[in-house]
């Protein structure tokens, strides 16, 4: 829990959350660590402006349904499930038009309400994603970031295209696996961490580029590319990475941006305009097209399952949460998962 408005977390005994008539209670078996959780632990400016302690954090999880509200018919006790962490109002213009992922009143599990770094979490039944009984619990715990990767990667048609991904964090690595799965011609991933670039290579990238030693122009020459990248997936939030990507996009190229920068930064809008580059912002997952897409892809490809699962590099029992956070902060990791079972 985040008990006070300052750095740090505490592991406490608290009452089990109560279930409302349209809610579902899930016994958490696995929970994934996200960069958001690191911000909340460290209590940076964003955390201070967003979170109101005391509150249980955590939003990536997988578990077993143990109780459902009296009005719930879509979920059964005993089923295994992950959860969509964005809870929407249902009444704003976007929600009523079926665009729930851009609800202006979105509340985040583990950010604006109690989350999943606990034995139990309660979410609305509409946010429950029932999983197959035989799904690897660790894989079930990363559906949230896998959904971010899927939403970003599938924003534009990718089959036969040359794709560049800036940022080899867990989401960037999973995006590389998706790009390879859907038939991209070349998949190039950039970062400054050789550790994470190796994860991207293992997940299906044709070529990885350490931006501290090379650049995308050299990567294009190595691959025999003549005109630039067709699709860009920005996962880093790093201004220099965005600049290098935009400088090497083909005319008419399309860029999906998920990475959040710490501060505003300039880009060459003249190039964007004259090269007719499309830039699309991405947030979260489309509810629930993204969930159908990622479940279907995993069901049809054992190779993709293995590549997505390979992103999970560290596992800790929940009582060793401090070690889990330290591993995630180190950068020498992929996805970190805590075992609550």
C-alpha positions as CSV (number, residue, x, y, z in Angstrom):
1,X,0.0,0.0,0.0
2,X,0.9,3.6,-0.5
3,X,0.1,4.7,3.0
4,X,1.3,8.3,3.0
5,X,2.1,11.1,0.4
6,X,5.8,10.3,0.1
7,X,8.3,7.8,-1.1
8,X,8.0,4.1,-0.2
9,X,5.4,1.4,0.3
10,X,4.2,-0.9,3.1
11,X,3.0,-4.5,3.2
12,X,0.1,-4.5,5.6
13,X,-2.8,-6.7,6.7
14,X,-6.1,-5.0,5.6
15,X,-9.7,-6.2,5.4
16,X,-10.8,-8.0,2.2
17,X,-12.4,-5.7,-0.3
18,X,-16.2,-5.8,-0.4
19,X,-18.1,-6.8,-3.5
20,X,-20.9,-4.6,-4.9
21,X,-23.8,-6.0,-6.9
22,X,-22.0,-5.6,-10.3
23,X,-18.5,-6.4,-9.0
24,X,-16.3,-9.5,-9.1
25,X,-13.7,-10.4,-6.4
26,X,-10.5,-12.1,-7.7
27,X,-8.0,-13.9,-5.6
28,X,-4.7,-12.7,-7.1
29,X,-2.3,-15.4,-8.1
30,X,0.2,-13.3,-10.1
31,X,0.9,-9.6,-10.4
32,X,3.2,-7.8,-12.8
33,X,5.3,-4.8,-12.0
34,X,4.9,-1.7,-14.3
35,X,6.8,1.5,-14.6
36,X,3.7,3.2,-13.1
37,X,4.2,1.3,-9.9
38,X,7.8,2.5,-9.7
39,X,6.6,6.1,-10.1
40,X,4.1,5.5,-7.3
41,X,6.8,4.0,-5.0
42,X,9.2,6.8,-5.7
43,X,6.5,9.4,-5.4
44,X,7.4,11.7,-8.2
45,X,5.5,14.8,-9.3
46,X,3.1,12.8,-11.4
47,X,2.3,10.4,-8.5
48,X,1.8,13.3,-6.1
49,X,-0.6,14.9,-8.5
50,X,-2.6,11.8,-9.2
51,X,-2.8,9.4,-6.2
52,X,-4.6,10.0,-2.9
53,X,-3.2,7.7,-0.2
54,X,-3.9,5.4,1.5
55,X,-4.4,3.0,-1.4
56,X,-3.3,-0.4,-2.6
57,X,-1.4,-0.1,-5.9
58,X,-0.9,-2.6,-8.8
59,X,-2.9,-3.1,-12.0
60,X,-1.4,-6.0,-13.9
61,X,-2.8,-9.3,-12.5
62,X,-4.2,-12.7,-13.0
63,X,-6.2,-14.8,-10.6
64,X,-9.2,-16.9,-9.7
65,X,-12.8,-15.6,-9.3
66,X,-13.9,-16.2,-5.7
67,X,-17.1,-14.1,-5.5
68,X,-19.5,-12.3,-7.8
69,X,-22.1,-9.6,-7.1
70,X,-25.8,-10.5,-7.1
71,X,-26.3,-8.9,-10.5
72,X,-23.4,-10.5,-12.2
73,X,-24.2,-13.2,-14.8
74,X,-21.2,-13.0,-17.1
75,X,-18.5,-14.3,-14.7
76,X,-18.6,-17.5,-12.6
77,X,-16.9,-18.4,-9.4
78,X,-13.9,-20.6,-10.1
79,X,-13.0,-19.1,-13.4
80,X,-9.5,-17.7,-14.1
81,X,-9.2,-14.2,-15.2
82,X,-7.2,-11.1,-15.9
83,X,-8.6,-7.6,-15.7
84,X,-8.9,-4.4,-17.8
85,X,-7.4,-1.8,-15.5
86,X,-9.2,1.2,-16.9
87,X,-12.7,1.7,-15.4
88,X,-14.9,4.0,-17.5
89,X,-18.0,6.0,-16.8
90,X,-20.2,4.5,-19.5
91,X,-22.1,7.8,-20.1
92,X,-19.6,10.3,-21.7
93,X,-19.8,10.8,-25.5
94,X,-16.9,8.4,-26.2
95,X,-18.3,5.7,-24.0
96,X,-21.8,6.0,-25.5
97,X,-20.2,5.8,-29.0
98,X,-18.4,2.6,-28.1
99,X,-15.0,4.3,-27.7
100,X,-14.5,3.4,-24.1
101,X,-10.7,3.5,-24.3
102,X,-10.9,7.3,-24.6
103,X,-13.4,7.8,-21.8
104,X,-12.8,11.3,-20.3
105,X,-13.6,10.0,-16.8
106,X,-11.4,6.9,-16.8
107,X,-10.3,5.7,-13.4
108,X,-7.2,3.4,-13.1
109,X,-7.1,0.3,-10.9
110,X,-4.1,0.7,-8.5
111,X,-3.9,4.4,-9.4
112,X,-7.3,6.0,-8.6
113,X,-8.8,3.0,-6.7
114,X,-7.4,0.0,-4.7
115,X,-5.4,-2.3,-7.0
116,X,-4.0,-5.8,-7.3
117,X,-0.8,-5.9,-5.1
118,X,-2.9,-7.8,-2.6
119,X,-4.5,-11.2,-2.0
120,X,-7.8,-9.9,-3.5
121,X,-8.9,-7.3,-5.9
122,X,-12.4,-6.1,-6.8
123,X,-13.3,-4.8,-10.2
124,X,-16.6,-4.4,-12.2
125,X,-17.7,-7.6,-13.9
126,X,-17.5,-5.7,-17.3
127,X,-13.7,-5.3,-16.7
128,X,-13.1,-9.0,-16.1
129,X,-11.4,-10.9,-19.0
130,X,-12.0,-14.7,-18.4
131,X,-9.0,-16.7,-19.4
132,X,-8.7,-20.4,-20.5
133,X,-8.1,-22.7,-17.5
134,X,-4.8,-23.9,-18.9
135,X,-3.2,-20.5,-19.4
136,X,0.1,-20.0,-17.7
137,X,-0.6,-17.7,-14.7
138,X,2.6,-15.7,-15.5
139,X,1.3,-15.0,-19.0
140,X,-2.1,-14.1,-17.7
141,X,-0.5,-11.4,-15.4
142,X,1.0,-9.5,-18.4
143,X,-2.1,-9.1,-20.5
144,X,-2.2,-5.5,-19.5
145,X,1.2,-4.6,-21.1
146,X,0.7,-7.2,-23.8
147,X,-2.5,-5.3,-24.6
148,X,-0.6,-2.0,-24.8
149,X,1.8,-3.7,-27.3
150,X,-1.1,-5.1,-29.3
151,X,-3.0,-1.8,-29.4
152,X,0.1,0.0,-30.6
153,X,1.3,-2.6,-33.1
154,X,-2.0,-3.2,-34.7
155,X,-2.9,0.5,-35.1
156,X,-1.8,0.3,-38.8
157,X,-1.7,-2.6,-41.3
158,X,1.7,-4.2,-40.9
159,X,1.9,-7.2,-43.2
160,X,4.8,-6.8,-45.6
161,X,5.9,-3.5,-44.1
162,X,9.3,-2.4,-42.7
163,X,8.8,-1.7,-39.0
164,X,10.9,0.2,-36.5
165,X,10.3,0.0,-32.7
166,X,12.1,2.6,-30.5
167,X,12.4,1.3,-26.9
168,X,13.1,-2.4,-25.9
169,X,11.2,-2.4,-22.6
170,X,8.8,-5.2,-22.1
171,X,6.1,-3.6,-24.2
172,X,8.5,-2.8,-27.1
173,X,9.7,-6.4,-27.0
174,X,6.2,-7.8,-27.1
175,X,5.4,-5.4,-30.0
176,X,8.4,-6.9,-31.9
177,X,6.9,-10.4,-31.4
178,X,3.5,-9.2,-32.7
179,X,5.1,-7.5,-35.7
180,X,6.8,-10.8,-36.6
181,X,3.6,-12.7,-36.0
182,X,1.5,-10.6,-38.3
183,X,4.0,-10.7,-41.2
184,X,6.1,-7.5,-41.2
185,X,9.0,-7.7,-43.6
186,X,11.8,-6.2,-41.4
187,X,11.5,-5.6,-37.7
188,X,14.1,-3.3,-36.2
189,X,14.3,-2.4,-32.5
190,X,16.4,0.4,-30.9
191,X,17.5,1.0,-27.3
192,X,20.6,1.7,-25.4
193,X,20.5,-1.5,-23.3
194,X,22.2,-4.5,-24.8
195,X,20.3,-6.7,-22.2
196,X,16.9,-5.6,-23.5
197,X,18.0,-5.6,-27.1
198,X,18.8,-9.3,-26.7
199,X,15.3,-9.9,-25.4
200,X,14.0,-8.1,-28.6
201,X,16.2,-10.3,-30.8
202,X,14.9,-13.4,-29.1
203,X,11.3,-12.2,-29.5
204,X,11.6,-12.0,-33.3
205,X,13.4,-8.7,-34.3
206,X,15.5,-9.1,-37.4
207,X,18.0,-6.4,-36.3
208,X,18.6,-4.6,-33.0
209,X,20.3,-1.2,-32.8
210,X,22.1,0.2,-29.7
211,X,21.4,3.9,-30.2
212,X,24.5,4.8,-28.2
213,X,26.7,3.2,-30.9
214,X,24.7,3.2,-34.2
215,X,21.5,4.7,-35.8
216,X,18.6,3.7,-38.0
217,X,20.3,4.9,-41.2
218,X,23.0,2.4,-40.7
219,X,20.4,-0.3,-39.9
220,X,18.6,0.5,-43.2
221,X,21.9,0.1,-45.1
222,X,22.5,-3.2,-43.4
223,X,19.1,-4.5,-44.4
224,X,19.3,-3.1,-47.9
225,X,16.4,-0.8,-47.4
226,X,16.1,2.1,-49.9
227,X,13.2,4.3,-48.9
228,X,12.7,4.4,-45.1
229,X,10.4,2.6,-42.6
230,X,6.7,2.2,-43.3
231,X,5.6,1.8,-39.7
232,X,7.1,3.3,-36.5
233,X,6.2,2.2,-32.9
234,X,7.5,4.6,-30.4
235,X,7.8,2.9,-27.0
236,X,10.7,4.9,-25.3
237,X,9.5,8.4,-24.6
238,X,13.0,9.5,-25.4
239,X,13.3,12.7,-27.7
240,X,16.4,11.5,-29.5
241,X,14.7,8.2,-30.4
242,X,11.7,10.0,-31.7
243,X,13.9,12.3,-33.8
244,X,15.8,9.3,-35.3
245,X,12.6,7.5,-36.1
246,X,11.0,10.4,-37.8
247,X,14.2,11.1,-39.8
248,X,14.1,7.6,-41.2
249,X,10.4,7.2,-42.0
250,X,9.3,6.7,-45.6
251,X,7.1,9.4,-47.1
252,X,3.6,8.6,-46.0
253,X,4.9,6.6,-43.0
254,X,2.7,6.0,-40.0
255,X,3.8,6.3,-36.4
256,X,2.0,5.0,-33.3
257,X,3.3,6.6,-30.1
258,X,2.9,4.9,-26.7
259,X,6.0,6.0,-24.8
260,X,5.5,8.9,-22.4
261,X,8.2,11.5,-22.3
262,X,9.2,13.2,-19.0
263,X,9.1,16.7,-20.5
264,X,7.8,18.4,-23.6
265,X,10.2,18.3,-26.6
266,X,10.3,19.8,-30.1
267,X,10.1,17.7,-33.3
268,X,10.7,18.7,-36.9
269,X,7.1,19.4,-37.9
270,X,8.3,20.5,-41.4
271,X,9.4,16.9,-42.0
272,X,6.2,15.5,-40.6
273,X,4.1,17.7,-42.9
274,X,6.2,17.5,-46.1
275,X,6.7,13.7,-45.8
276,X,3.0,13.3,-44.9
277,X,3.8,11.3,-41.8
278,X,0.8,10.2,-39.7
279,X,1.3,10.3,-35.9
280,X,-1.2,8.5,-33.7
281,X,-1.2,8.7,-29.9
282,X,-1.9,5.4,-28.1
283,X,-3.2,5.0,-24.5
284,X,-4.1,1.7,-22.8
285,X,-6.1,-0.9,-24.7
286,X,-9.1,-0.7,-26.9
287,X,-12.0,-2.1,-24.9
288,X,-12.4,-4.8,-25.9
289,X,-11.1,-5.3,-29.4
290,X,-7.5,-5.4,-28.2
291,X,-8.4,-8.1,-25.7
292,X,-10.0,-10.3,-28.4
293,X,-7.0,-9.8,-30.7
294,X,-4.4,-10.7,-28.1
295,X,-6.3,-13.8,-26.9
296,X,-6.9,-15.0,-30.4
297,X,-3.2,-14.5,-31.4
298,X,-2.0,-16.5,-28.4
299,X,-4.5,-19.3,-29.1
300,X,-3.3,-19.6,-32.7
301,X,0.4,-19.5,-32.2
302,X,2.6,-21.4,-29.8
303,X,5.6,-19.4,-31.1
304,X,4.0,-16.1,-30.1
305,X,3.1,-17.5,-26.7
306,X,6.7,-18.4,-26.1
307,X,8.0,-15.1,-27.3
308,X,5.6,-13.1,-25.2
309,X,6.4,-15.3,-22.2
310,X,10.1,-14.8,-22.8
311,X,9.6,-11.1,-21.7
312,X,9.1,-12.3,-18.1
313,X,12.7,-12.5,-16.8
314,X,12.3,-12.2,-13.0
315,X,9.8,-13.8,-10.6
316,X,9.5,-13.1,-6.8
317,X,7.2,-14.2,-4.0
318,X,5.0,-11.3,-3.0
319,X,6.7,-11.0,0.4
320,X,9.9,-10.2,-1.4
321,X,8.3,-7.2,-3.1
322,X,11.3,-5.0,-2.3
323,X,13.5,-7.3,-4.3
324,X,11.0,-7.2,-7.2
325,X,11.0,-3.4,-7.2
326,X,14.8,-3.3,-7.1
327,X,15.0,-5.7,-10.1
328,X,12.5,-3.5,-12.0
329,X,14.4,-0.3,-11.2
330,X,17.7,-1.8,-12.3
331,X,16.8,-1.9,-16.0
332,X,18.6,-5.3,-16.3
333,X,15.3,-7.2,-16.7
334,X,12.3,-7.7,-18.8
335,X,8.9,-8.0,-17.0
336,X,9.0,-8.7,-13.3
337,X,6.1,-10.8,-11.9
338,X,5.2,-11.3,-8.2
339,X,3.7,-14.6,-7.0
340,X,0.7,-14.0,-4.6
341,X,-0.4,-17.7,-4.5
